[in-house]
Amino acid sequence: MLYYGSHMTTVRNLKGDVDKRAYHKLYLAMREAGMTNVQLARKLGCDEKEVRRMLDPRHPTKLPMIKEALDVFGQRLVVSVEEAA
């Protein structure tokens, strides 16, 4: 078990929390830029289906793919580990 904020969680749940936040940030970046799924797919060199899946939090997209998509918008994905107090 790990402590995440004030909650105890498993590594699997922590990954899910990180994924959901990354999906959400990608969605917001796309909407803010007015970019469509097709346009992002072209920039990433992938099929529009992959972008659709990437934006679906129920679909297990690997974080490196989400990171690559966030790079398009000048954002970066940061996951860190800090020393305990």
C-alpha positions as CSV (number, residue, x, y, z in Angstrom):
1,M,0.0,0.0,0.0
2,L,1.0,3.6,-0.7
3,Y,-0.2,6.8,0.7
4,Y,-1.5,9.1,-1.9
5,G,-2.5,12.4,-0.4
6,S,-4.3,11.4,2.7
7,H,-5.6,8.1,1.3
8,M,-4.0,4.7,1.3
9,T,-4.0,3.2,-2.2
10,T,-2.6,0.4,-4.3
11,V,-0.1,0.9,-7.1
12,R,-2.8,-0.1,-9.5
13,N,-5.2,2.6,-8.2
14,L,-2.5,5.2,-8.2
15,K,-1.7,4.5,-11.9
16,G,-5.5,4.8,-12.6
17,D,-5.5,8.2,-10.9
18,V,-2.5,9.4,-12.9
19,D,-4.1,8.1,-16.1
20,K,-7.4,9.9,-15.5
21,R,-5.7,13.2,-14.8
22,A,-3.6,12.8,-17.9
23,Y,-6.6,12.0,-20.1
24,H,-8.4,15.0,-18.6
25,K,-5.5,17.4,-19.3
26,L,-5.2,16.1,-22.9
27,Y,-8.9,16.6,-23.4
28,L,-8.7,20.2,-22.0
29,A,-5.6,21.0,-24.1
30,M,-7.3,19.8,-27.3
31,R,-10.5,21.8,-26.6
32,E,-8.5,24.9,-25.7
33,A,-6.5,24.7,-28.9
34,G,-9.6,23.9,-30.9
35,M,-7.9,20.8,-32.3
36,T,-10.0,17.9,-33.5
37,N,-9.2,14.2,-33.1
38,V,-8.2,14.0,-36.8
39,Q,-5.8,16.9,-36.5
40,L,-4.1,15.5,-33.4
41,A,-3.8,12.1,-35.1
42,R,-2.1,13.7,-38.1
43,K,0.4,15.4,-35.8
44,L,1.1,12.1,-33.9
45,G,1.2,10.1,-37.1
46,C,-1.5,7.7,-36.0
47,D,-5.1,6.8,-36.8
48,E,-7.9,8.9,-35.4
49,K,-9.2,5.8,-33.7
50,E,-6.1,5.9,-31.5
51,V,-6.8,9.4,-30.4
52,R,-10.4,8.5,-29.6
53,R,-9.2,5.7,-27.5
54,M,-6.6,7.9,-25.8
55,L,-9.4,10.3,-24.7
56,D,-11.5,7.4,-23.4
57,P,-10.6,6.9,-19.7
58,R,-12.0,3.4,-19.8
59,H,-9.5,2.5,-22.5
60,P,-6.0,1.6,-21.2
61,T,-3.7,4.0,-23.0
62,K,-0.1,3.8,-22.1
63,L,1.3,7.0,-20.5
64,P,4.1,7.4,-23.1
65,M,1.4,7.9,-25.8
66,I,-0.5,10.4,-23.7
67,K,2.9,12.1,-23.0
68,E,3.5,12.4,-26.7
69,A,0.1,13.9,-27.3
70,L,0.6,16.4,-24.5
71,D,3.9,17.4,-26.1
72,V,2.0,18.6,-29.1
73,F,0.4,21.2,-26.9
74,G,3.6,22.3,-25.1
75,Q,2.7,20.4,-22.0
76,R,4.6,17.7,-20.2
77,L,3.5,14.8,-18.1
78,V,5.3,14.7,-14.7
79,V,5.1,11.8,-12.2
80,S,7.3,12.2,-9.2
81,V,8.4,10.5,-6.0
82,E,9.4,12.6,-3.0
83,E,11.1,11.9,0.2
84,A,8.9,11.2,3.1
85,A,8.9,13.9,5.8
